[in-house]
Amino acid sequence: MRSLRIRLALSVVTVAVLLIGILAAALYVEVREEIRADFDRRLVEDGRVLADLMEYDQEDGLELDLAPLVESFDRQRAAKTWWRLWRSDGSVLAGDPDASFLELGPPGSMVLRDRVHEGRRVRAATWRFRPRIDPEDPPDDPAQVPQLGLSVARETEEVDALLSQLAVLFWGLGTLTCLLVGGVAAWQVARGFAPVHRLAARISSLPAHELGTVLPTDDLPVELSPFVSRLNSLLERLQAALEREREFSGHVAHELRTPLAVLRTGLDLARRAQPPGTDEHAQLGELLETVDEMGALVDDLLLLARVERGADATQLRAVPLRPLVEAAWRNVEARASARGLRFDDRVPEGYEVQADPGKLHIVLQNLLTNAVSYTERDGSIAVEVGEGELLSVWDSGPQLPPESLERIFDRMWRADLARTDATQHAGLGLSLARGLCRHMEMDLRARNEDGGGLRLVVVPAGAPERYPARR
């Protein structure tokens, strides 16, 4: 079991159930013994009433006129009661005819026993005593007073029924208490783990491009504060490393602009000095194209550095999407036509997006450039608007492995170079597009379509991670 919350709740409930069970059992035993002791006391008291009715005097000896009192005694008892009076030699002096199951106990103290008579449980008390002496006619010798034995028994059906009811009552109350304690324990444990869930939500909401956000520790339990403090320290170090990387990229790109400009000027002058149609003229033209590509890469690096630093102001307004799509496609239409690619603009007329026009144009340009680069010959590209989406660009090119769907937005990452003409790109376009989207309160995501192809989707910031794939 890996859930700490479940383990803690089960531990608390287990201990509580054990304690409740022990307390309930101890209380039941205590009540049971008290009820039985009270039953024994009443049984002995009734026997003593019988014993006190026996009197000994000098003239008549032992008087045993017990019938009227015993009859009254039996009527007052709801439970069946048996009694028997013994002589010291063990012979029966008086008693109930059906009390043959009673026995005279040994000399000494009172004996209490459980018996079974005709399938019924009974409780029997036996003791020896000497009858009361008549004060008006006492014997000449007190030793003449004989020692008698008395046994009194009563069925325990009512007591057993009461104890059974108490057992059911204690069991029910114990079970109800355990359920109540379990519910309270689960609620308290869940409540105690609420700060952990809030902390997890805060961590998951941290933007990947802004790791310097400090997690608050004021409302956290003492046990979590050291963890959050160390996590904040780690995030600060990661943010510092990320800032150094951004500054390095920006500085390198800035420093390369001047040498590239000088190199391009020199190559252009040298190319003009060569007659058109010569090998030297063609080779210098190829070098100029390479320098232009390097210049575009440097410009992308500088723009990406500014975007990540937040140096460029972003002004959002309602922007018609279809004209931007048409303008972006015109820039790649020649390359697409050379490869036989079909383009379908499915954006509705009049559809608008809250965005910065300049930044949204760069986003569309990079998405379409990526689609043209990775779509196989005679393939298809489409721009459309789906449910929950601001816009999306689909191409019929090869799909990506699931682990690569997020990596395509990393700097300098490119898909398989053996496919299409991906070698013409440095792998900054999608990274720049995502950075621009985030500055416009959007997000850029990628997914494989069930019907084939790859779709790059622009959604509002904070939108759910999954959208239904369209066929």
TALIN-V30283 format. One record per residue. N is the residue number from 0. RES is the residue in three letters. PHI is phi in degrees with one decimal (* if undefined). OMEGA is omega in radians with two decimals (NA if undefined). NEAR is the number of other ideal C-beta (glycine too) atoms within 8 Angstrom. Layout:
N_RES_PHI_OMEGA_NEAR, N_RES_PHI_OMEGA_NEAR
This chain:
0_MET_*_-3.01_5, 1_ARG_-99.4_-3.11_3, 2_SER_-80.9_3.11_6, 3_LEU_-66.6_-3.14_7, 4_ARG_-64.4_3.14_9, 5_ILE_-65.8_3.13_8, 6_ARG_-62.3_-3.14_9, 7_LEU_-66.6_3.13_9, 8_ALA_-63.1_3.12_12, 9_LEU_-64.6_3.12_9, 10_SER_-63.3_3.14_8, 11_VAL_-63.3_-3.12_10, 12_VAL_-65.7_3.14_13, 13_THR_-61.4_3.12_8, 14_VAL_-62.3_-3.14_8, 15_ALA_-63.7_3.13_12, 16_VAL_-63.9_3.11_11, 17_LEU_-61.5_-3.14_8, 18_LEU_-63.6_3.14_8, 19_ILE_-63.5_3.12_12, 20_GLY_-62.6_3.13_10, 21_ILE_-64.7_3.14_8, 22_LEU_-64.1_3.14_8, 23_ALA_-64.7_3.13_12, 24_ALA_-64.8_3.14_8, 25_ALA_-63.9_3.13_8, 26_LEU_-66.2_3.11_9, 27_TYR_-63.6_3.12_11, 28_VAL_-61.6_3.14_8, 29_GLU_-62.9_3.13_8, 30_VAL_-65.4_3.13_9, 31_ARG_-60.4_-3.13_10, 32_GLU_-65.6_3.12_8, 33_GLU_-67.0_3.11_8, 34_ILE_-64.6_3.12_11, 35_ARG_-65.7_3.12_9, 36_ALA_-64.2_3.10_8, 37_ASP_-65.1_3.08_8, 38_PHE_-61.9_3.12_12, 39_ASP_-64.2_-3.13_11, 40_ARG_-62.7_3.14_8, 41_ARG_-66.6_3.10_8, 42_LEU_-63.6_-3.13_13, 43_VAL_-67.4_3.12_11, 44_GLU_-61.3_3.10_8, 45_ASP_-64.4_3.09_13, 46_GLY_-65.2_3.13_13, 47_ARG_-67.2_3.06_8, 48_VAL_-59.9_3.10_9, 49_LEU_-63.1_-3.11_16, 50_ALA_-65.5_-3.11_11, 51_ASP_-70.6_3.12_7, 52_LEU_-78.4_-3.12_8, 53_MET_-89.8_-3.06_14, 54_GLU_-130.2_3.13_10, 55_TYR_-123.8_3.05_15, 56_ASP_-134.8_-3.03_13, 57_GLN_-68.6_-3.02_7, 58_GLU_-80.9_-3.03_5, 59_ASP_-97.5_-3.07_6, 60_GLY_75.9_-3.08_6, 61_LEU_-85.4_3.10_9, 62_GLU_-96.3_-3.04_9, 63_LEU_-126.1_3.12_8, 64_ASP_-80.7_-3.00_5, 65_LEU_-104.6_-2.98_10, 66_ALA_-57.4_-3.12_6, 67_PRO_-60.9_-3.09_7, 68_LEU_-70.3_-3.14_9, 69_VAL_-66.0_3.09_10, 70_GLU_-62.5_3.07_8, 71_SER_-64.6_3.13_8, 72_PHE_-60.9_-3.13_12, 73_ASP_-68.0_-3.13_8, 74_ARG_-65.7_-3.10_6, 75_GLN_-78.9_-3.08_5, 76_ARG_-104.0_3.11_10, 77_ALA_-70.1_3.14_3, 78_ALA_-89.6_3.12_9, 79_LYS_-62.7_-3.12_7, 80_THR_-127.1_3.09_12, 81_TRP_-119.3_3.06_16, 82_TRP_-147.1_3.11_15, 83_ARG_-154.0_-3.14_12, 84_LEU_-109.3_-3.05_13, 85_TRP_-117.2_2.89_13, 86_ARG_-81.4_-3.10_10, 87_SER_-65.7_3.14_9, 88_ASP_-84.5_3.10_4, 89_GLY_95.8_3.10_7, 90_SER_-79.4_-3.09_6, 91_VAL_-80.3_3.12_8, 92_LEU_-95.9_-3.14_9, 93_ALA_-164.5_3.09_7, 94_GLY_142.8_3.13_12, 95_ASP_-71.6_-3.13_7, 96_PRO_-64.5_-3.09_4, 97_ASP_-93.8_3.13_5, 98_ALA_-100.5_-3.10_12, 99_SER_-67.5_3.14_4, 100_PHE_-75.5_3.12_9, 101_LEU_-80.6_-3.14_14, 102_GLU_-128.6_3.07_6, 103_LEU_-78.3_-3.12_8, 104_GLY_-77.9_3.13_11, 105_PRO_-69.3_3.09_4, 106_PRO_-59.5_3.12_3, 107_GLY_128.7_-3.05_5, 108_SER_-77.6_-3.14_4, 109_MET_-67.9_3.13_8, 110_VAL_-120.5_3.08_9, 111_LEU_-113.0_-3.07_7, 112_ARG_-138.5_3.00_7, 113_ASP_-96.9_-3.13_8, 114_ARG_-129.5_3.04_11, 115_VAL_-125.0_-3.12_7, 116_HIS_-129.9_3.13_10, 117_GLU_54.5_3.10_3, 118_GLY_79.2_3.14_4, 119_ARG_-111.5_3.10_9, 120_ARG_-79.9_3.11_10, 121_VAL_-131.5_3.09_14, 122_ARG_-117.0_-3.06_14, 123_ALA_-121.0_3.05_12, 124_ALA_-121.0_-3.11_14, 125_THR_-132.5_3.04_14, 126_TRP_-156.1_3.12_11, 127_ARG_-106.6_-3.11_10, 128_PHE_-157.6_3.02_9, 129_ARG_-112.7_-3.11_7, 130_PRO_-61.9_3.09_12, 131_ARG_-69.1_-3.13_7, 132_ILE_-90.0_3.09_11, 133_ASP_-70.3_-3.08_10, 134_PRO_-65.9_-3.13_4, 135_GLU_-83.8_3.14_5, 136_ASP_-142.4_-3.10_7, 137_PRO_-70.7_3.09_10, 138_PRO_-70.7_3.11_10, 139_ASP_-66.3_-3.11_5, 140_ASP_-123.2_3.14_5, 141_PRO_-56.9_-3.14_7, 142_ALA_-68.9_3.11_4, 143_GLN_-69.8_-3.13_8, 144_VAL_-67.2_-3.07_10, 145_PRO_-74.2_3.04_10, 146_GLN_-91.0_-3.12_8, 147_LEU_-116.2_3.03_15, 148_GLY_-120.3_-3.12_15, 149_LEU_-130.5_3.05_15, 150_SER_-122.7_3.10_17, 151_VAL_-127.5_-3.13_15, 152_ALA_-134.0_3.13_17, 153_ARG_-145.4_3.13_14, 154_GLU_-69.1_-3.03_11, 155_THR_-107.0_-3.07_12, 156_GLU_-59.4_-3.13_9, 157_GLU_-65.2_3.13_8, 158_VAL_-65.3_3.13_10, 159_ASP_-62.9_3.11_9, 160_ALA_-64.7_3.11_8, 161_LEU_-63.3_3.13_9, 162_LEU_-66.2_3.09_10, 163_SER_-64.2_3.10_8, 164_GLN_-63.5_3.11_8, 165_LEU_-64.5_3.12_11, 166_ALA_-61.8_3.11_9, 167_VAL_-63.8_3.14_8, 168_LEU_-63.5_3.13_8, 169_PHE_-64.5_3.11_11, 170_TRP_-63.1_3.13_9, 171_GLY_-64.1_3.12_8, 172_LEU_-64.3_3.12_9, 173_GLY_-64.1_3.12_11, 174_THR_-64.2_3.12_8, 175_LEU_-61.7_3.12_8, 176_THR_-65.2_3.12_9, 177_CYS_-62.9_3.11_13, 178_LEU_-63.5_3.13_8, 179_LEU_-64.6_3.12_8, 180_VAL_-63.7_3.11_12, 181_GLY_-61.8_3.11_12, 182_GLY_-64.0_3.12_8, 183_VAL_-64.7_3.14_8, 184_ALA_-63.8_3.12_12, 185_ALA_-62.1_3.13_10, 186_TRP_-65.3_-3.13_8, 187_GLN_-66.7_3.12_8, 188_VAL_-65.1_3.10_12, 189_ALA_-61.8_3.10_9, 190_ARG_-65.8_3.12_7, 191_GLY_-67.2_3.14_8, 192_PHE_-89.1_3.13_10, 193_ALA_-56.9_3.09_8, 194_PRO_-60.2_3.11_11, 195_VAL_-65.6_3.12_8, 196_HIS_-66.8_3.09_8, 197_ARG_-64.1_3.12_9, 198_LEU_-64.1_3.12_12, 199_ALA_-62.1_3.12_8, 200_ALA_-65.0_3.11_8, 201_ARG_-65.1_-3.13_9, 202_ILE_-65.0_-3.12_9, 203_SER_-67.1_-3.13_6, 204_SER_-86.1_3.12_6, 205_LEU_-65.6_3.10_10, 206_PRO_-68.5_-3.09_8, 207_ALA_-64.6_-3.11_5, 208_HIS_-92.2_3.12_8, 209_GLU_-135.1_-3.07_8, 210_LEU_-92.1_-3.08_11, 211_GLY_-83.4_3.13_7, 212_THR_-64.9_-3.12_8, 213_VAL_-89.3_3.10_7, 214_LEU_-78.5_-3.14_11, 215_PRO_-69.5_3.14_6, 216_THR_-119.0_-3.05_10, 217_ASP_-65.8_-3.04_4, 218_ASP_-97.7_-3.11_6, 219_LEU_-97.3_3.02_11, 220_PRO_-62.5_-3.11_7, 221_VAL_-59.2_-3.08_5, 222_GLU_-66.6_-3.10_6, 223_LEU_-91.0_-3.06_12, 224_SER_-59.6_3.12_10, 225_PRO_-61.3_3.13_7, 226_PHE_-62.5_-3.12_8, 227_VAL_-67.8_3.12_12, 228_SER_-62.3_3.12_9, 229_ARG_-69.3_3.08_8, 230_LEU_-66.2_3.07_10, 231_ASN_-61.2_3.12_11, 232_SER_-63.1_3.11_8, 233_LEU_-64.2_3.13_8, 234_LEU_-63.4_3.11_14, 235_GLU_-63.5_3.12_10, 236_ARG_-66.8_3.10_8, 237_LEU_-64.6_3.11_9, 238_GLN_-64.5_3.11_11, 239_ALA_-63.0_3.11_8, 240_ALA_-64.6_3.11_8, 241_LEU_-65.0_3.11_10, 242_GLU_-64.3_3.12_8, 243_ARG_-63.5_3.11_8, 244_GLU_-64.8_3.13_8, 245_ARG_-65.0_3.13_11, 246_GLU_-63.0_3.14_9, 247_PHE_-63.4_3.13_8, 248_SER_-61.3_3.13_11, 249_GLY_-64.2_3.14_13, 250_HIS_-64.5_-3.13_8, 251_VAL_-62.7_-3.14_9, 252_ALA_-61.9_-3.14_13, 253_HIS_-64.3_-3.12_8, 254_GLU_-69.7_-3.11_8, 255_LEU_-82.4_-3.05_10, 256_ARG_-62.6_-3.10_11, 257_THR_-65.4_3.10_7, 258_PRO_-58.9_3.13_8, 259_LEU_-66.9_3.11_12, 260_ALA_-63.7_3.11_9, 261_VAL_-63.0_-3.14_8, 262_LEU_-62.6_-3.13_9, 263_ARG_-66.7_3.12_12, 264_THR_-61.9_3.14_8, 265_GLY_-63.3_3.13_8, 266_LEU_-65.7_-3.14_12, 267_ASP_-65.6_3.11_9, 268_LEU_-65.0_3.14_8, 269_ALA_-65.4_-3.13_9, 270_ARG_-67.8_3.12_11, 271_ARG_-66.0_-3.13_6, 272_ALA_-74.8_-3.12_5, 273_GLN_-96.3_3.11_10, 274_PRO_-63.1_3.09_5, 275_PRO_-60.0_3.12_5, 276_GLY_92.9_3.12_4, 277_THR_-83.9_3.11_8, 278_ASP_-62.8_-3.13_5, 279_GLU_-62.3_3.13_7, 280_HIS_-62.5_-3.14_12, 281_ALA_-67.2_-3.14_8, 282_GLN_-64.1_3.10_8, 283_LEU_-64.9_3.08_12, 284_GLY_-63.6_3.10_9, 285_GLU_-64.3_3.10_8, 286_LEU_-64.8_3.11_9, 287_LEU_-63.2_3.09_12, 288_GLU_-62.2_3.12_8, 289_THR_-64.9_3.12_8, 290_VAL_-65.0_3.10_12, 291_ASP_-63.0_3.09_9, 292_GLU_-63.2_3.10_9, 293_MET_-64.6_3.10_10, 294_GLY_-64.0_3.09_12, 295_ALA_-63.8_3.09_8, 296_LEU_-63.5_3.12_10, 297_VAL_-63.6_3.11_12, 298_ASP_-62.1_3.10_9, 299_ASP_-63.4_3.12_12, 300_LEU_-62.8_3.13_13, 301_LEU_-64.8_3.13_12, 302_LEU_-64.3_3.12_10, 303_LEU_-62.9_3.12_14, 304_ALA_-64.0_3.13_13, 305_ARG_-66.4_-3.14_10, 306_VAL_-63.8_-3.11_13, 307_GLU_-67.2_3.09_9, 308_ARG_-82.4_-3.09_8, 309_GLY_73.8_-3.08_6, 310_ALA_-75.6_-3.12_5, 311_ASP_-88.4_3.10_8, 312_ALA_-72.9_-3.14_3, 313_THR_-117.6_3.12_8, 314_GLN_-118.6_-3.09_5, 315_LEU_-89.6_3.05_8, 316_ARG_-155.7_3.13_8, 317_ALA_-71.1_-3.07_6, 318_VAL_-119.5_3.03_12, 319_PRO_-62.3_-3.02_9, 320_LEU_-82.7_-3.01_13, 321_ARG_-60.4_3.10_12, 322_PRO_-61.0_3.11_7, 323_LEU_-65.4_3.11_13, 324_VAL_-63.0_-3.13_12, 325_GLU_-63.3_3.14_9, 326_ALA_-66.3_3.14_9, 327_ALA_-66.9_-3.13_12, 328_TRP_-69.0_3.13_13, 329_ARG_-58.7_-3.12_7, 330_ASN_-71.3_-3.12_9, 331_VAL_-117.2_-3.03_12, 332_GLU_-63.5_-3.12_9, 333_ALA_-63.2_3.12_6, 334_ARG_-63.5_-3.13_8, 335_ALA_-65.5_3.14_12, 336_SER_-65.1_3.13_8, 337_ALA_-62.6_-3.12_6, 338_ARG_-104.3_3.07_10, 339_GLY_72.0_-3.10_8, 340_LEU_-85.4_3.10_13, 341_ARG_-100.9_-3.11_8, 342_PHE_-119.9_-3.13_10, 343_ASP_-130.8_3.10_9, 344_ASP_-93.2_-3.07_10, 345_ARG_-103.7_3.13_8, 346_VAL_-73.7_-3.13_12, 347_PRO_-63.7_3.07_7, 348_GLU_-63.7_3.11_5, 349_GLY_83.4_-3.14_6, 350_TYR_-70.5_-3.09_10, 351_GLU_-123.9_3.13_8, 352_VAL_-130.2_3.03_10, 353_GLN_-75.9_-3.03_9, 354_ALA_-159.6_2.98_12, 355_ASP_-88.7_-3.02_12, 356_PRO_-56.2_-3.11_9, 357_GLY_-63.4_-3.12_6, 358_LYS_-68.2_3.13_13, 359_LEU_-65.6_3.08_15, 360_HIS_-62.7_3.11_11, 361_ILE_-64.1_3.12_12, 362_VAL_-59.7_-3.14_13, 363_LEU_-62.3_3.14_14, 364_GLN_-60.7_-3.12_11, 365_ASN_-69.2_3.12_12, 366_LEU_-65.0_3.13_13, 367_LEU_-69.5_3.08_15, 368_THR_-60.8_3.11_12, 369_ASN_-62.8_-3.14_13, 370_ALA_-64.1_3.12_14, 371_VAL_-63.2_-3.09_13, 372_SER_-69.6_-3.00_11, 373_TYR_-106.3_3.10_13, 374_THR_-83.5_-3.14_14, 375_GLU_-67.4_-3.12_9, 376_ARG_-57.2_-3.11_6, 377_ASP_63.3_3.11_7, 378_GLY_-89.1_-3.06_12, 379_SER_-131.2_3.07_11, 380_ILE_-134.4_-3.14_17, 381_ALA_-143.7_3.00_11, 382_VAL_-113.5_-3.09_15, 383_GLU_-151.4_3.14_10, 384_VAL_-124.0_-3.13_11, 385_GLY_-112.9_-3.13_9, 386_GLU_-63.9_3.13_5, 387_GLY_77.0_-3.09_7, 388_GLU_-116.2_3.00_11, 389_LEU_-84.3_3.03_9, 390_LEU_-168.9_3.07_13, 391_SER_-150.6_3.09_12, 392_VAL_-120.8_-3.13_14, 393_TRP_-111.9_3.02_14, 394_ASP_-135.5_-3.09_13, 395_SER_-87.3_-3.13_10, 396_GLY_-68.7_-3.11_13, 397_PRO_-61.6_3.07_8, 398_GLN_-79.0_-3.12_8, 399_LEU_-104.9_3.00_11, 400_PRO_-60.3_-3.11_5, 401_PRO_-54.1_-3.11_6, 402_GLU_-71.3_-3.13_6, 403_SER_-96.1_-3.08_9, 404_LEU_-64.6_3.10_11, 405_GLU_-93.8_-3.10_7, 406_ARG_-70.9_-3.11_8, 407_ILE_-64.5_3.11_11, 408_PHE_-93.5_3.09_10, 409_ASP_-78.0_3.08_8, 410_ARG_-63.7_3.02_7, 411_MET_61.4_3.11_7, 412_TRP_-94.3_3.12_8, 413_ARG_-132.7_3.10_8, 414_ALA_-74.0_-3.10_9, 415_ASP_-54.5_-3.09_6, 416_LEU_-70.8_-3.14_7, 417_ALA_-74.5_-3.11_3, 418_ARG_-96.2_3.03_10, 419_THR_51.7_-3.10_8, 420_ASP_-110.9_-3.09_5, 421_ALA_-66.5_-3.12_12, 422_THR_-67.8_-3.13_5, 423_GLN_-79.1_-3.02_6, 424_HIS_-122.1_-3.11_11, 425_ALA_-93.1_3.10_7, 426_GLY_87.1_3.12_11, 427_LEU_-109.2_-3.00_13, 428_GLY_-60.8_-3.11_12, 429_LEU_-71.7_3.08_14, 430_SER_-62.6_3.10_12, 431_LEU_-65.7_-3.13_14, 432_ALA_-62.9_3.12_13, 433_ARG_-66.0_3.11_11, 434_GLY_-60.3_3.11_12, 435_LEU_-66.5_3.11_13, 436_CYS_-60.8_-3.12_12, 437_ARG_-64.5_3.09_12, 438_HIS_-75.0_3.07_12, 439_MET_-105.9_3.13_13, 440_GLU_60.4_3.09_8, 441_MET_-129.8_3.04_12, 442_ASP_-142.0_-3.13_12, 443_LEU_-116.4_-3.10_13, 444_ARG_-132.7_-3.12_8, 445_ALA_-129.8_3.06_12, 446_ARG_-153.8_3.02_10, 447_ASN_-82.8_3.13_11, 448_GLU_-89.4_3.13_13, 449_ASP_-61.1_-3.14_7, 450_GLY_-83.4_-3.14_7, 451_GLY_108.7_3.12_6, 452_GLY_89.7_-3.12_12, 453_LEU_-118.8_3.14_14, 454_ARG_-124.3_3.01_12, 455_LEU_-101.4_-2.95_14, 456_VAL_-119.3_3.01_13, 457_VAL_-100.2_-3.09_12, 458_VAL_-127.1_3.04_12, 459_PRO_-62.7_3.12_8, 460_ALA_-60.5_3.13_8, 461_GLY_82.1_3.13_4, 462_ALA_-68.9_3.10_8, 463_PRO_-54.6_-3.05_5, 464_GLU_-70.9_-3.01_4, 465_ARG_-115.8_2.99_4, 466_TYR_-125.6_3.11_11, 467_PRO_-64.4_3.13_5, 468_ALA_-69.0_3.14_9, 469_ARG_-96.6_-3.11_8, 470_ARG_-96.7_NA_5
